Each structure stands twice: as structure tokens, then as C-alpha cells.
Amino acid sequence: MKKLSHFIKKPEGKFIAGLILVIVVLFAYYFYAMRTYTPVQVEDLKVSETDHVRGALDGSVTLVEFGDFQCPACSAYEPFVQQLVKDNSKILKVVFRHFPLTQIHQNALLAAKASEAASLQGKFWEMHDIIYAKQNEWSEALNARDIFSVYATTIGLDTKKFSKDLNSKEIEDKILAEYSEGIKLGVMGTPTFFINGKMIENPQSIEAFDRLIKDAAN
């Protein structure tokens, strides 16, 4: 039996070895970038009339999230965000903006459309919450559209209008505009949070997140 080293000497073996080296270098760069993370201040990150907002509408602290409904990390952070709203009900305003990572999440754009279709009937946050809560149910499903229609019924939407609005070009344009804005602001992944216009490194606990909110209020 020939040794592995015999095969590595072949052209295809060299290609594989080179590919492994590239992957190792990319991972090393990623971890280096994470260690050297520097918060970004964005002066023109303002809340608009088309934004989805909850919490203290006149609060002194604005938390903007760029999120992807199919992103597991976004789903993991969602309980944090909801708890922050409860614990800081007089000062915290939360804004959600779409950043669907369509290259890796096949149903992310459709999920964003479902939330926007629900918003046309005044129930964006209801759809937002149920989509995140049931992420495992639809994220890899081939019939995600049908599943979202069930959610629409659950939260009391006109399902015929909902189904029609899922195909709306205006809705898709809004989602892609928010994605483009995120790119301009330096968003590279999800979830990405801004507190009062300052991009933050994602906190690792609800306590750390709460401290950032309270510090921003002072």
C-alpha cells in the first residue's frame, strides 16, 4: 500500500494541500479581525418612517439591529433583545432592519418578505416574533411559503392579501434597500447592532448587553 505522501506529490495533491492552507489562513485572519475589532460610529444612522420600531418610541437609547431571520445567531440573540425592551421600557427604542444572507440562507429573503407582508396589515412584530420562535421549523423547508401562510393565519392576517403581498416588488425593494444600507454602514454579518449610531461588538450575555444600554442612557 502506498503512503499518503506519495499522493500528495501529485498535482491534485498539491492543489488540495494548497486549498487547506488557504482555509487555515482565512480562519487565522478571521480570528485576528475579531480580536482587533474596533466599534464604528455612524453619524447618519437615523430612524425613518419606514422603520419597524418597538419599545419606548421617544426613548433616549436607540438599538438598531440588522438581522437575518434564518440566521441561528440572530435567533439566539432575540430573547436578549426582547428582555432588554422589558427591562428598559422607558429608555430603549428597538429598530429592526433586514440583512438577509441569501448566499447561505435559502429562505431568508422569503422570511423577510413575510414580515413585511404582515407589516402591511399592522403586524410586523407579531410575524417577526413567530418567525424567530419557529426558525427550526421553516429554515430548511422547501415549502416555507406555505409555512409562513400558516403563521399568517395564526396571527390573524387576511391570508389572501398576505399571499399577494409576498410577491410585492415594493416589499422586495425595501428589503434590498435596507441590505444595501447595511453594506454601506460596514455590516458584514448578522446580527449586527448599533447603539445610538455606534456599531458594537455583540455582547456575550444579557447582563453585558444591558450595561451597554444603561451606559448609553447616561
C-alpha positions as CSV (number, residue, x, y, z in Angstrom):
1,M,0.0,0.0,0.0
2,K,1.4,3.4,-1.0
3,K,1.9,6.0,1.6
4,L,-0.2,9.2,1.7
5,S,2.9,11.2,0.9
6,H,3.1,9.5,-2.5
7,F,-0.3,11.0,-3.4
8,I,0.5,14.5,-2.0
9,K,3.3,14.8,-4.6
10,K,0.8,14.6,-7.4
11,P,-0.7,17.8,-8.9
12,E,-4.1,17.2,-7.4
13,G,-2.5,16.5,-4.0
14,K,-0.7,19.8,-4.2
15,F,-3.9,21.6,-5.0
16,I,-5.7,20.1,-2.0
17,A,-2.8,20.9,0.3
18,G,-2.8,24.5,-1.1
19,L,-6.6,24.7,-0.6
20,I,-6.2,23.6,3.1
21,L,-3.5,26.2,3.6
22,V,-5.8,29.0,2.2
23,I,-8.6,27.9,4.5
24,V,-6.3,27.9,7.5
25,V,-5.1,31.4,6.6
26,L,-8.6,32.7,6.2
27,F,-9.6,31.3,9.6
28,A,-6.5,32.9,11.2
29,Y,-7.4,36.2,9.6
30,Y,-11.0,35.9,10.9
31,F,-9.9,35.4,14.5
32,Y,-7.3,38.1,14.2
33,A,-10.0,40.5,12.9
34,M,-12.3,39.6,15.8
35,R,-9.5,40.3,18.3
36,T,-8.8,43.7,16.7
37,Y,-12.4,44.7,16.4
38,T,-13.0,48.5,16.7
39,P,-16.5,49.9,17.2
40,V,-17.7,52.1,14.3
41,Q,-19.6,55.4,14.9
42,V,-22.1,56.2,12.2
43,E,-23.4,59.8,12.2
44,D,-26.2,59.4,9.7
45,L,-27.9,56.2,11.1
46,K,-31.3,57.7,11.7
47,V,-34.7,56.2,12.3
48,S,-37.1,56.7,9.4
49,E,-40.8,56.4,8.9
50,T,-40.4,53.1,7.1
51,D,-38.5,51.5,10.0
52,H,-40.1,49.0,12.3
53,V,-39.8,50.2,15.9
54,R,-40.9,48.9,19.3
55,G,-40.2,49.8,22.9
56,A,-40.0,53.4,24.1
57,L,-40.8,55.4,20.9
58,D,-39.3,58.5,22.4
59,G,-36.5,56.7,24.2
60,S,-33.1,58.2,24.7
61,V,-31.4,55.0,23.5
62,T,-31.9,53.6,20.0
63,L,-30.8,50.0,19.3
64,V,-30.7,49.2,15.6
65,E,-30.4,45.6,14.6
66,F,-29.5,44.4,11.1
67,G,-30.8,40.8,11.1
68,D,-31.5,37.7,9.0
69,F,-34.5,35.6,10.1
70,Q,-32.7,32.4,9.1
71,C,-29.5,33.2,11.0
72,P,-29.2,31.0,14.1
73,A,-27.2,33.7,15.9
74,C,-30.0,36.2,15.3
75,S,-32.5,33.7,16.8
76,A,-30.2,33.2,19.8
77,Y,-30.0,37.0,20.4
78,E,-33.7,37.6,20.0
79,P,-34.6,36.7,23.7
80,F,-31.8,39.1,24.8
81,V,-33.4,41.9,22.7
82,Q,-36.9,41.2,24.0
83,Q,-35.7,41.2,27.6
84,L,-33.8,44.4,27.1
85,V,-37.1,46.0,25.9
86,K,-38.9,44.9,29.0
87,D,-36.1,45.9,31.4
88,N,-35.5,49.3,29.8
89,S,-39.1,50.1,28.9
90,K,-38.7,53.9,29.4
91,I,-35.5,54.5,27.6
92,L,-35.0,51.8,24.9
93,K,-36.2,52.0,21.3
94,V,-35.5,49.0,19.1
95,V,-35.4,49.2,15.3
96,F,-35.1,46.1,13.1
97,R,-33.7,46.3,9.6
98,H,-33.3,43.4,7.1
99,F,-30.0,41.9,6.1
100,P,-30.8,38.6,4.5
101,L,-27.7,36.5,3.8
102,T,-29.2,34.9,0.7
103,Q,-25.9,33.3,-0.4
104,I,-26.1,30.9,2.6
105,H,-29.8,31.1,3.7
106,Q,-32.2,30.0,1.1
107,N,-35.3,31.1,2.9
108,A,-34.0,34.3,4.4
109,L,-35.4,36.7,1.8
110,L,-38.8,35.0,1.8
111,A,-38.9,35.3,5.6
112,A,-38.2,39.0,5.3
113,K,-40.9,39.3,2.8
114,A,-43.3,37.5,5.1
115,S,-42.6,40.0,7.9
116,E,-43.1,43.0,5.5
117,A,-46.3,41.5,4.1
118,A,-47.5,41.2,7.7
119,S,-46.5,44.8,8.4
120,L,-48.9,46.0,5.7
121,Q,-51.6,44.6,8.0
122,G,-50.1,46.2,11.1
123,K,-48.5,43.0,12.4
124,F,-44.8,43.2,11.6
125,W,-43.6,42.4,15.1
126,E,-46.1,39.5,15.5
127,M,-44.7,37.9,12.4
128,H,-41.2,38.8,13.3
129,D,-41.5,37.0,16.7
130,I,-43.2,33.9,15.4
131,I,-40.7,33.5,12.5
132,Y,-37.8,33.6,15.0
133,A,-39.5,31.4,17.5
134,K,-40.1,28.7,14.9
135,Q,-36.9,29.1,12.9
136,N,-36.1,25.4,13.1
137,E,-39.5,24.6,11.5
138,W,-39.1,26.6,8.3
139,S,-35.4,27.5,7.8
140,E,-34.5,24.5,5.6
141,A,-38.1,23.7,4.4
142,L,-38.9,23.5,0.7
143,N,-42.4,24.7,1.5
144,A,-41.5,27.7,3.6
145,R,-44.1,29.9,1.8
146,D,-46.9,27.5,3.0
147,I,-45.5,27.6,6.5
148,F,-45.5,31.4,6.6
149,S,-49.1,31.3,5.4
150,V,-49.9,29.2,8.4
151,Y,-48.2,31.8,10.6
152,A,-50.3,34.5,8.9
153,T,-53.4,32.7,9.9
154,T,-52.1,32.2,13.5
155,I,-51.6,35.9,14.0
156,G,-54.9,36.8,12.4
157,L,-53.9,38.2,9.0
158,D,-56.0,38.3,5.8
159,T,-54.2,35.3,4.2
160,K,-55.3,36.2,0.6
161,K,-53.8,39.7,1.0
162,F,-50.7,38.2,2.7
163,S,-50.1,35.8,-0.1
164,K,-50.4,38.5,-2.7
165,D,-48.1,40.9,-0.8
166,L,-45.4,38.2,-0.6
167,N,-44.9,38.8,-4.3
168,S,-44.8,42.6,-4.0
169,K,-41.9,44.3,-5.7
170,E,-42.2,47.2,-3.3
171,I,-41.6,44.9,-0.4
172,E,-38.6,43.3,-2.0
173,D,-37.1,46.7,-2.9
174,K,-37.5,47.8,0.7
175,I,-35.7,44.8,2.0
176,L,-32.8,45.1,-0.5
177,A,-32.5,48.8,0.2
178,E,-32.0,48.0,3.9
179,Y,-29.5,45.4,3.0
180,S,-27.6,47.9,0.8
181,E,-27.6,50.4,3.6
182,G,-26.2,47.8,5.9
183,I,-23.3,47.2,3.5
184,K,-22.6,51.0,3.4
185,L,-22.6,51.1,7.2
186,G,-20.0,48.3,7.4
187,V,-22.3,45.4,8.3
188,M,-20.6,42.1,7.4
189,G,-22.8,39.6,9.2
190,T,-25.8,39.1,11.4
191,P,-26.8,40.1,13.9
192,T,-25.1,43.5,13.8
193,F,-26.2,46.0,16.4
194,F,-25.8,49.8,16.7
195,I,-26.5,51.7,19.9
196,N,-27.1,55.4,19.3
197,G,-25.3,55.1,15.9
198,K,-22.3,53.2,17.3
199,M,-21.7,49.7,16.0
200,I,-21.0,47.4,18.9
201,E,-19.3,44.1,19.4
202,N,-22.0,41.6,20.2
203,P,-22.3,41.1,24.0
204,Q,-21.9,37.6,25.3
205,S,-24.6,37.9,28.0
206,I,-27.8,39.7,28.7
207,E,-26.1,41.5,31.6
208,A,-23.3,42.8,29.3
209,F,-25.9,44.0,26.8
210,D,-28.0,45.7,29.5
211,R,-24.9,47.6,30.7
212,L,-24.3,49.0,27.2
213,I,-27.9,50.2,27.1
214,K,-27.7,51.9,30.5
215,D,-24.3,53.4,29.8
216,A,-25.7,54.9,26.6
217,A,-28.6,56.5,28.5
218,N,-26.2,58.3,30.9
